[in-house]
Amino acid sequence: MSTTPEHDQRIAVMTFSSVYPHYVTKVEKKGRSQEELHEVIEWLTGFNDQAIQDLIDKKATFQEFFAEAKLHPNAELITGSICGYKIQDIQTPLTKQVRYLDKLVDELAKGKKMEKILR
């Protein structure tokens, strides 16, 4: 299943700060912590707590967020479906990166062990 240019553009201009509270709620509702969420974000992007807060404060779009990120070399090992799309089949790099993050948050919320999430 291929993403549409409209879908990719919508993701590019979405702000990280608009999605971040949903990530926190999702993981905390399942008994995980904000610290664990930050560990997952840092593993994928290289952003520490302060960098995450700076990106939230400046209302960085996902395009800006991932332009500044240093994606983990093992990010390509993140596979599976998210929001009806198979991550490995997504062609647009930015959309794929956002879905990597979504998948890691899902795995954290589902109780997967951190060693498995951080491939």
N, CA, C and O of each residue as an XYZ file, in Angstrom:
476
protein
N       0.834     -1.176      0.000
C       0.000      0.000      0.000
C       0.886      1.248      0.000
O       1.693      1.436      0.910
N       0.741      2.079     -0.993
C       1.549      3.278     -1.148
C       0.852      4.473     -0.519
O      -0.374      4.581     -0.549
N       1.652      5.371      0.052
C       1.068      6.591      0.594
C       0.839      7.573     -0.550
O       1.508      7.503     -1.581
N      -0.099      8.476     -0.364
C      -0.374      9.488     -1.384
C       0.463     10.728     -1.092
O       0.885     10.938      0.045
N       0.706     11.549     -2.112
C       1.440     12.808     -1.863
C       0.742     13.682     -0.818
O       1.402     14.362     -0.031
N      -0.581     13.662     -0.813
C      -1.331     14.456      0.171
C      -1.080     13.939      1.589
O      -0.889     14.718      2.523
N      -1.083     12.617      1.732
C      -0.814     11.993      3.029
C       0.595     12.362      3.497
O       0.789     12.741      4.652
N       1.570     12.251      2.605
C       2.958     12.568      2.944
C       3.101     14.037      3.342
O       3.824     14.356      4.286
N       2.421     14.925      2.632
C       2.499     16.355      2.932
C       1.858     16.657      4.292
O       2.384     17.460      5.062
N       0.739     16.021      4.582
C       0.056     16.221      5.861
C       0.984     15.821      7.016
O       1.038     16.508      8.036
N       1.701     14.728      6.857
C       2.643     14.282      7.881
C       3.806     15.261      8.003
O       4.238     15.569      9.113
N       4.313     15.750      6.885
C       5.465     16.653      6.887
C       5.196     17.933      7.666
O       6.081     18.434      8.359
N       3.981     18.465      7.559
C       3.679     19.745      8.206
C       3.073     19.590      9.609
O       2.885     20.581     10.313
N       2.772     18.366     10.009
C       2.253     18.124     11.351
C       3.360     18.429     12.359
O       4.521     18.089     12.129
N       3.007     19.062     13.465
C       4.035     19.391     14.458
C       4.232     18.240     15.440
O       3.289     17.554     15.832
N       5.475     18.060     15.814
C       5.815     17.050     16.817
C       5.100     17.369     18.123
O       4.648     16.463     18.825
N       4.997     18.661     18.453
C       4.352     19.055     19.717
C       2.868     18.701     19.756
O       2.302     18.545     20.838
N       2.230     18.572     18.596
C       0.810     18.200     18.576
C       0.613     16.703     18.794
O      -0.454     16.280     19.239
N       1.618     15.906     18.491
C       1.525     14.457     18.601
C       2.129     13.939     19.907
O       1.676     12.935     20.457
N       3.154     14.636     20.393
C       3.877     14.198     21.583
C       2.967     13.896     22.790
O       3.134     12.851     23.419
N       2.007     14.782     23.133
C       1.135     14.456     24.286
C       0.362     13.149     24.099
O       0.085     12.447     25.072
N       0.017     12.824     22.866
C      -0.679     11.561     22.594
C       0.246     10.368     22.826
O      -0.188      9.329     23.324
N       1.522     10.521     22.464
C       2.499      9.471     22.745
C       2.591      9.237     24.259
O       2.561      8.097     24.722
N       2.704     10.335     25.024
C       2.829     10.231     26.482
C       1.599      9.547     27.068
O       1.726      8.620     27.868
N       0.424      9.994     26.678
C      -0.822      9.410     27.172
C      -0.893      7.926     26.847
O      -1.259      7.115     27.698
N      -0.547      7.576     25.628
C      -0.628      6.184     25.181
C       0.260      5.274     26.020
O      -0.178      4.212     26.461
N       1.509      5.687     26.243
C       2.416      4.813     26.982
C       2.093      4.794     28.473
O       2.194      3.747     29.114
N       1.704      5.943     29.034
C       1.392      5.981     30.463
C       0.122      5.198     30.785
O       0.022      4.580     31.845
N      -0.846      5.224     29.869
C      -2.088      4.471     30.070
C      -1.799      2.974     30.162
O      -2.551      2.228     30.789
N      -0.712      2.542     29.539
C      -0.349      1.124     29.535
C       0.738      0.798     30.562
O       1.336     -0.278     30.526
N       0.988      1.749     31.485
C       1.933      1.474     32.564
C       3.386      1.749     32.257
O       4.260      1.373     33.039
N       3.665      2.387     31.153
C       5.052      2.749     30.831
C       5.256      4.217     31.195
O       4.287      4.927     31.463
N       6.496      4.674     31.207
C       6.791      6.029     31.677
C       7.220      6.967     30.551
O       7.595      6.542     29.459
N       7.149      8.249     30.864
C       7.626      9.265     29.929
C       9.139      9.107     29.722
O       9.648      9.370     28.633
N       9.849      8.681     30.758
C      11.285      8.450     30.646
C      11.580      7.343     29.627
O      12.522      7.443     28.841
N      10.764      6.291     29.655
C      10.938      5.209     28.674
C      10.629      5.712     27.266
O      11.308      5.343     26.308
N       9.608      6.549     27.145
C       9.285      7.143     25.846
C      10.474      7.946     25.331
O      10.836      7.843     24.159
N      11.077      8.743     26.202
C      12.235      9.540     25.796
C      13.414      8.649     25.413
O      14.170      8.978     24.498
N      13.570      7.540     26.099
C      14.644      6.595     25.753
C      14.452      6.068     24.330
O      15.412      5.953     23.568
N      13.212      5.753     23.982
C      12.892      5.253     22.643
C      13.129      6.351     21.596
O      13.709      6.092     20.541
N      12.681      7.566     21.891
C      12.873      8.685     20.957
C      14.367      8.953     20.771
O      14.829      9.181     19.653
N      15.118      8.923     21.875
C      16.557      9.173     21.778
C      17.260      8.087     20.968
O      18.157      8.378     20.176
N      16.853      6.845     21.168
C      17.465      5.749     20.402
C      17.255      5.976     18.903
O      18.189      5.823     18.115
N      16.038      6.338     18.510
C      15.732      6.504     17.095
C      16.363      7.757     16.498
O      16.869      7.724     15.376
N      16.335      8.869     17.248
C      16.686     10.177     16.666
C      17.976     10.793     17.178
O      18.547     11.668     16.527
N      18.442     10.347     18.340
C      19.605     10.973     18.960
C      19.242     12.165     19.837
O      20.132     12.766     20.438
N      17.957     12.529     19.931
C      17.532     13.682     20.726
C      17.455     13.321     22.209
O      16.767     12.374     22.589
N      18.175     14.094     23.057
C      18.059     13.902     24.498
C      16.842     14.668     25.014
O      16.119     15.287     24.233
N      16.616     14.625     26.328
C      15.438     15.266     26.920
C      15.345     16.752     26.552
O      14.273     17.245     26.200
N      16.474     17.456     26.636
C      16.471     18.893     26.341
C      16.147     19.156     24.871
O      15.390     20.074     24.553
N      16.716     18.357     23.985
C      16.440     18.529     22.548
C      14.969     18.259     22.246
O      14.363     18.958     21.434
N      14.398     17.253     22.892
C      12.974     16.951     22.700
C      12.141     18.147     23.140
O      11.226     18.565     22.430
N      12.458     18.703     24.317
C      11.706     19.851     24.820
C      11.869     21.061     23.903
O      10.906     21.790     23.661
N      13.079     21.278     23.394
C      13.320     22.399     22.464
C      12.466     22.252     21.201
O      11.896     23.230     20.718
N      12.381     21.046     20.674
C      11.568     20.791     19.476
C      10.089     21.011     19.752
O       9.359     21.507     18.894
N       9.649     20.643     20.949
C       8.260     20.885     21.342
C       8.015     22.386     21.449
O       7.024     22.899     20.930
N       8.926     23.086     22.127
C       8.774     24.527     22.349
C       8.740     25.316     21.045
O       7.978     26.274     20.915
N       9.560     24.918     20.087
C       9.583     25.668     18.817
C       8.551     25.156     17.810
O       8.499     25.606     16.666
N       7.733     24.203     18.267
C       6.667     23.648     17.422
C       7.210     23.170     16.067
O       6.690     23.508     15.004
N       8.277     22.371     16.158
C       8.910     21.823     14.954
C       7.962     20.878     14.234
O       7.289     20.058     14.859
N       7.916     21.002     12.921
C       7.145     20.052     12.119
C       7.924     18.738     12.087
O       9.105     18.697     12.435
N       7.258     17.676     11.669
C       7.975     16.409     11.543
C       9.088     16.525     10.501
O      10.120     15.863     10.616
N       8.882     17.354      9.498
C       9.934     17.559      8.499
C      11.175     18.162      9.167
O      12.293     17.710      8.916
N      10.984     19.173     10.010
C      12.100     19.790     10.732
C      12.681     18.827     11.765
O      13.897     18.732     11.925
N      11.808     18.125     12.451
C      12.206     17.165     13.484
C      13.185     16.134     12.910
O      14.269     15.924     13.456
N      12.794     15.501     11.814
C      13.650     14.452     11.254
C      14.825     15.006     10.453
O      15.805     14.294     10.235
N      14.745     16.265     10.008
C      15.897     16.890      9.342
C      17.039     17.073     10.346
O      18.213     17.002      9.982
N      16.682     17.309     11.615
C      17.687     17.494     12.667
C      18.121     16.179     13.301
O      19.155     16.129     13.968
N      17.361     15.128     13.107
C      17.628     13.837     13.760
C      18.815     13.121     13.126
O      19.110     13.275     11.940
N      19.482     12.335     13.963
C      20.518     11.415     13.481
C      19.926     10.019     13.652
O      20.059      9.390     14.701
N      19.269      9.554     12.591
C      18.538      8.293     12.656
C      19.461      7.132     13.003
O      20.552      7.007     12.445
N      19.021      6.291     13.920
C      19.811      5.128     14.345
C      20.041      4.210     13.147
O      19.126      3.994     12.352
N      21.249      3.668     13.010
C      21.535      2.775     11.877
C      20.630      1.548     11.805
O      20.426      0.996     10.723
N      20.084      1.114     12.944
C      19.211     -0.059     12.944
C      17.746      0.293     12.735
O      16.887     -0.581     12.844
N      17.441      1.544     12.437
C      16.042      1.954     12.241
C      15.369      1.134     11.147
O      14.169      0.866     11.215
N      16.134      0.742     10.148
C      15.551     -0.041      9.049
C      15.075     -1.428      9.495
O      14.366     -2.110      8.755
N      15.461     -1.838     10.695
C      14.993     -3.123     11.225
C      13.582     -3.023     11.797
O      12.983     -4.033     12.169
N      13.051     -1.794     11.866
C      11.686     -1.593     12.355
C      10.731     -1.942     11.221
O      10.697     -1.267     10.192
N       9.968     -2.989     11.419
C       9.036     -3.449     10.387
C       7.670     -3.676     11.002
O       7.489     -3.555     12.214
N       6.729     -4.000     10.164
C       5.379     -4.265     10.622
C       4.424     -3.225     10.086
O       4.803     -2.371      9.285
N       3.189     -3.301     10.530
C       2.163     -2.379     10.051
C       1.849     -1.330     11.091
O       1.833     -1.594     12.293
N       1.598     -0.132     10.594
C       1.172      0.965     11.450
C       0.221      1.836     10.646
O       0.539      2.246      9.530
N      -0.920      2.111     11.199
C      -1.944      2.937     10.523
C      -2.303      2.385      9.143
O      -2.577      3.146      8.215
N      -2.298      1.057      9.017
C      -2.695      0.428      7.766
C      -1.606      0.349      6.709
O      -1.863     -0.102      5.593
N      -0.405      0.776      7.040
C       0.711      0.742      6.086
C       1.802     -0.172      6.605
O       2.122     -0.152      7.793
N       2.376     -0.977      5.716
C       3.542     -1.772      6.073
C       4.741     -0.823      5.994
O       5.032     -0.260      4.938
N       5.416     -0.660      7.105
C       6.516      0.307      7.176
C       7.553      0.052      6.089
O       8.030      0.986      5.445
N       7.897     -1.205      5.891
C       8.950     -1.531      4.921
C       8.548     -1.202      3.483
O       9.411     -1.127      2.608
N       7.245     -1.002      3.222
C       6.772     -0.688      1.870
C       6.608      0.811      1.616
O       6.348      1.215      0.482
N       6.754      1.636      2.646
C       6.589      3.088      2.478
C       7.791      3.636      1.716
O       8.937      3.392      2.093
N       7.525      4.374      0.649
C       8.582      4.889     -0.212
C       9.117      6.256      0.215
O      10.302      6.535      0.038
N       8.265      7.101      0.770
C       8.676      8.454      1.146
C       9.484      8.397      2.441
O       8.967      7.964      3.471
N      10.747      8.830      2.401
C      11.605      8.710      3.591
C      11.033      9.355      4.853
O      11.079      8.743      5.920
N      10.502     10.560      4.762
C       9.976     11.228      5.951
C       8.792     10.457      6.534
O       8.721     10.253      7.746
N       7.875     10.033      5.689
C       6.713      9.273      6.165
C       7.187      7.984      6.832
O       6.647      7.586      7.865
N       8.177      7.342      6.257
C       8.721      6.109      6.835
C       9.323      6.394      8.215
O       9.130      5.608      9.144
N      10.043      7.499      8.358
C      10.666      7.841      9.637
C       9.616      8.114     10.716
O       9.763      7.680     11.858
N       8.557      8.838     10.344
C       7.482      9.105     11.307
C       6.827      7.798     11.726
O       6.508      7.612     12.901
N       6.626      6.898     10.784
C       6.013      5.602     11.103
C       6.944      4.737     11.945
O       6.471      3.935     12.751
N       8.275      4.884     11.774
C       9.219      4.204     12.671
C       8.931      4.632     14.115
O       8.819      3.802     15.018
N       8.815      5.940     14.304
C       8.555      6.462     15.647
C       7.219      5.958     16.176
O       7.125      5.529     17.326
N       6.196      6.007     15.347
C       4.876      5.509     15.760
C       4.947      4.038     16.181
O       4.346      3.642     17.179
N       5.671      3.252     15.426
C       5.782      1.813     15.707
C       6.502      1.570     17.034
O       6.098      0.706     17.813
N       7.565      2.331     17.289
C       8.286      2.174     18.547
C       7.404      2.548     19.742
O       7.430      1.879     20.775
N       6.629      3.616     19.593
C       5.706      4.023     20.654
C       4.661      2.923     20.883
O       4.336      2.600     22.025
N       4.140      2.354     19.797
C       3.179      1.246     19.918
C       3.785      0.051     20.659
O       3.153     -0.533     21.539
N       5.009     -0.298     20.291
C       5.669     -1.439     20.928
C       5.883     -1.176     22.418
O       5.719     -2.077     23.241
N       6.248      0.051     22.758
C       6.433      0.417     24.157
C       5.108      0.284     24.907
O       5.053     -0.293     25.993
N       4.050      0.822     24.320
C       2.726      0.773     24.951
C       2.207     -0.660     25.083
O       1.454     -0.964     26.008
N       2.602     -1.529     24.176
C       2.135     -2.918     24.229
C       2.934     -3.762     25.217
O       2.682     -4.958     25.367
N       3.901     -3.135     25.888
C       4.638     -3.846     26.927
C       5.848     -4.619     26.463
O       6.398     -5.426     27.213
N       6.269     -4.383     25.235
C       7.458     -5.074     24.729
C       8.672     -4.666     25.568
O       8.769     -3.526     26.022
N       9.584     -5.598     25.765
C      10.788     -5.309     26.527
C      11.657     -4.298     25.772
O      11.745     -4.326     24.545
N      12.289     -3.416     26.529
C      13.087     -2.343     25.937
C      14.200     -2.914     25.036
O      14.525     -2.319     24.008
N      14.779     -4.053     25.414
C      15.850     -4.648     24.591
C      15.334     -5.017     23.204
O      16.080     -4.952     22.227
N      14.072     -5.400     23.115
C      13.472     -5.769     21.825
C      13.124     -4.513     21.014
O      13.278     -4.488     19.793
N      12.655     -3.478     21.709
C      12.275     -2.237     21.019
C      13.525     -1.574     20.443
O      13.526     -1.129     19.295
N      14.583     -1.510     21.246
C      15.825     -0.863     20.813
C      16.708     -1.897     20.127
O      17.691     -2.377     20.692
N      16.347     -2.214     18.938
C      16.947     -3.295     18.163
C      18.452     -3.272     18.165
O      19.083     -4.130     17.548
